Amino acid sequence: EAGIFTYDPGFMSTASCNSAITYIDGEQGILRYRGYPIEQLATKASFLEVAYLLLYGELPKEPELDDFEGVITRHTMLNENLKDFFQGFHHDAHPMAILVGVVGSLSAFYHDSLSVHDERHREISAHRLIAKVPTIAAAAYKHSIGEPIMYPRNDLRYCANFLRMMFATPCDDYEPELIAEKALNLLFILHADHEQNASTSTVRLAGSSGANPFACVAAGIASLWGPAHGGANEAVLDMLLEIGDVKEVRRFMEKAKDKDDPFRLMGFGHRVYKNYDPRAKIIREVCHQVLEEVADVNNPLFELAMELEEIALNDDYFVERKLYPNVDFYSGIIYRALGIPRNMFTVMFAVARTVGWVSHWMEMMSDPGNRIGRPRQIYCGPDQRDYLPISQR
Ligand code: SDX
């Protein structure tokens, strides 16, 4: 059945994870949210419409969407005391470090008033996180550039509100271009959920102990930060800048094949997809559109990325190992074209994936059979032995 997988009880854990949220077929390169193909949602839906679908399992009717958008919009503002929290970070703190800390600190505001055992409280927590994470993310960016934190506005759509909090100042307001808002809406949809990836599994494992959802999502943010996971989009840009020129591509490809060299072709390969990541195909197309609209058509990084992709897709090493571009390969180029700095790329991923994290948390916590996760191991340490006094060691 879609989404059902069970660890080998003899090997990993007696835990099995049933989920009805996202279905992936790695061989075919298929991705569906609650049965809807990602290709349709990415180009036809709004991000909050997809958030509702992931949370509740059905596309919203108009009154349901209006209510949902209203609830999210009205909770985008942060508790004023939280603003002091940002001041504690060094000016050049990585925005992901700030995001982990501040999202986790939301526990201090809601821990005593929201019970994980109450369905309505769980829904309120999920709404608060979807509403506030973008505000915290934009505030983290503002702190890192020494500008004042911008308050959200209730008359703006979700993505436009986020872009304005990122780029407006008290001296100059900022109206996001429609192409930027549309590109961000699509990127957020593509990054919203992806079944049991490392960060979602982290959120579920943390939540299985009954921990509050704010702390669980902070744990998910920490896991996503790794360069093998969500941190790859930032690493792809660093890689493209390091390669610098198409003439250097083959040299870096050889490095990527060298087992003794830690270099990996960032944005390539996937734990599940052994075919083209369907999200990468969509992002590649959007990349063209965005770069044309922002008059950056001959963006050297995009040219380099396409050349690198072309060479890798015809290289035996990558073909034999079924290593294809993944969701992170092109996303950084678009973010950069939208004026978003590279240290915010993984933050963008976290803003979108918050919807998937809270959807999985809600699904797990509403299951009466939910038990604490307890992965097992294969012990490979020494057999029993007796203590020796230090003089005899
Ligand atoms: C995301 O799980 C998810 O769904 C994640 C994600 C989501 O939406 O949540 O899709 C988001 O994290 C995408 C992945 C982003 N990460 C990167 O782009 C980093 C570069 N990719 C690699 O680190 C790697 O491909 C992983 C981490 C993504 C997957 O690692 P695996 O599972 O170990 O890769 P594999 O088993 O398929 O590798 C098979 C072979 C190995 O070589 P051999 O031992 O067989 O000789 O391919 C090699 C690997 O060394 N390999 C690579 C490579 N990826 C795998 N060699 C060079 N460059 C690469 N990128």
Boltz pocket constraint, residues with backbone or C-beta under 6 A from the ligand:
constraints:
  - pocket:
      binder: B
      contacts: [[A, 190], [A, 191], [A, 193], [A, 194], [A, 196], [A, 197], [A, 198], [A, 227], [A, 228], [A, 229], [A, 230], [A, 232], [A, 256], [A, 257], [A, 263], [A, 264], [A, 265], [A, 266], [A, 267], [A, 268], [A, 269], [A, 270], [A, 271], [A, 272], [A, 321], [A, 323], [A, 326], [A, 327], [A, 328]]
      max_distance: 6.0
